[in-house]
Amino acid sequence: MENIEKGLPDKVCIYARVSSSENKDNLDRQAQRLEEYAIARGYQIHKVVKEIGSGVNDNRKQLNNLLIDKDYRILIVEHKDRLTRFGFNYINTWFEDVGKKVEVVNESVNDKGDLMQDFISIITSFCARIYGLRRSKRKTEKIIKELKDDKEAQASS
């Protein structure tokens, strides 16, 4: 797609991601495939971003920086799950609202190994939150007890 307003090729960012550093070679190959795709489409490559991190992590620094970058119109990813495991449609809707587009090169289902790693990450994340909620509840109960004790101490003095 060419930018009709200016008659210039569309500026694109490429986002490649793998779940673990063990897959670094795949990360480089993924980025290379996406660069070749962009060139074949006649796009002007603004930036290539490679990141190692779980697709369920919603605080990936490289992706966050890319999302606020205003100097491109299309974000290219190889598969939807390279961008995010959950909430792809939210990101896509936001992109459309700001006049950008997410272009997914390959719509097919992805690697079982990455899915299993993300599943483990989800379980770990929820377990941590459950234990955090328990600690928070105990801390709240302790504060309430201290307040009651202080109130009783004041009433008896």
C-alpha positions in Angstrom: 0.0 0.0 0.0 1.4 3.3 -0.9 0.8 6.5 1.0 -1.5 8.2 -1.5 -1.4 11.6 0.2 2.4 12.0 -0.2 3.0 9.6 -3.0 5.7 8.0 -0.8 6.2 4.3 0.2 4.7 3.4 3.5 7.1 3.6 6.5 7.0 0.4 8.4 8.4 -1.0 11.6 9.2 -4.7 11.9 8.6 -6.4 15.2 10.2 -9.9 15.8 9.9 -11.7 19.1 10.8 -15.1 20.6 10.0 -16.3 24.1 13.5 -17.2 25.3 17.1 -16.5 24.6 17.5 -20.1 23.5 15.6 -19.1 20.4 17.9 -16.1 19.5 18.8 -17.7 16.1 15.1 -17.9 15.3 14.7 -14.3 16.3 17.3 -13.2 13.8 15.8 -15.4 11.0 12.4 -14.1 11.8 13.6 -10.4 11.5 15.3 -11.2 8.3 12.2 -12.8 6.8 10.2 -9.8 7.7 12.7 -7.4 6.2 12.7 -9.4 2.9 8.8 -9.2 3.0 8.8 -5.5 3.6 11.3 -4.9 0.7 9.3 -7.1 -1.6 6.1 -5.0 -0.7 8.0 -1.8 -1.5 7.9 -0.5 2.0 10.4 1.9 3.5 11.7 0.2 6.7 11.8 2.8 9.6 12.9 0.4 12.3 13.5 -3.3 13.0 12.8 -4.3 16.6 13.9 -7.7 18.0 12.8 -8.7 21.5 13.1 -11.7 23.7 10.2 -12.1 26.1 7.0 -13.9 26.7 4.0 -13.0 24.6 1.9 -12.8 27.7 4.1 -10.2 29.3 2.3 -6.9 28.9 5.4 -4.8 29.8 7.9 -5.5 27.0 10.1 -2.4 26.8 10.9 -2.7 23.1 7.3 -3.2 22.1 6.1 -0.3 24.4 8.6 2.0 22.7 7.4 0.9 19.3 3.8 1.5 20.2 4.5 5.2 21.1 6.7 5.8 18.0 4.8 8.1 15.6 7.1 7.9 12.7 5.6 4.9 10.9 2.3 3.7 9.6 2.4 -0.1 9.5 3.7 -2.5 12.0 4.7 -5.8 10.5 4.7 -9.1 12.5 5.2 -12.6 11.2 2.3 -14.1 13.3 -0.3 -12.4 15.6 1.2 -14.1 18.6 4.6 -12.5 18.0 3.0 -9.3 18.9 0.9 -10.6 21.8 -0.7 -13.8 22.9 -3.8 -12.1 24.2 -5.5 -8.9 23.2 -4.4 -8.7 19.6 -7.8 -7.2 18.6 -7.4 -4.4 21.2 -4.0 -3.4 19.8 -5.3 -3.7 16.2 -8.3 -1.5 17.0 -6.1 1.1 18.7 -3.8 1.1 15.7 -6.7 1.7 13.3 -7.9 4.5 15.5 -4.6 6.3 15.3 -4.3 5.8 11.5 -1.9 2.9 11.6 -2.1 -0.8 10.7 -0.8 -4.1 12.0 0.1 -6.3 9.1 0.4 -10.0 9.9 2.4 -11.9 7.3 1.4 -15.4 8.3 -2.0 -16.0 9.8 -1.4 -19.7 10.5 -1.2 -21.1 14.0 2.3 -21.0 15.6 4.7 -23.2 17.5 3.6 -25.6 20.3 6.8 -24.9 22.3 6.1 -21.2 22.5 2.5 -21.9 23.5 3.6 -24.2 26.3 6.2 -21.6 27.5 3.5 -18.9 27.5 1.1 -21.3 29.3 3.7 -21.8 32.0 4.2 -18.0 32.2 0.4 -17.5 32.7 0.3 -20.0 35.5 3.3 -18.5 37.2 1.9 -15.0 36.9 -1.5 -16.0 38.4 0.2 -17.9 41.2 2.2 -14.9 42.1 -0.9 -12.7 42.0 -2.8 -15.1 44.3 0.1 -15.2 46.8 0.3 -11.4 46.5 -3.4 -11.1 47.3 -3.0 -13.3 50.3 -0.2 -11.2 51.6 -2.2 -8.1 50.9 -5.2 -9.5 52.8 -3.0 -10.4 55.8 -1.5 -6.9 55.8 -4.9 -5.3 55.7 -6.1 -7.5 58.5 -3.0 -6.5 60.5 -3.7 -2.8 59.9 -7.3 -3.2 61.0 -6.2 -5.0 64.2 -3.7 -2.3 65.0 -6.3 0.4 64.5 -8.8 -1.5 66.8 -6.1 -2.0 69.4 -5.2 1.8 69.2 -8.9 2.7 69.5 -9.3 0.4 72.6 -6.1 1.8 74.1 -7.4 5.4 73.7 -10.8 4.5 75.1 -9.4 2.9 78.2 -7.0 5.9 78.9 
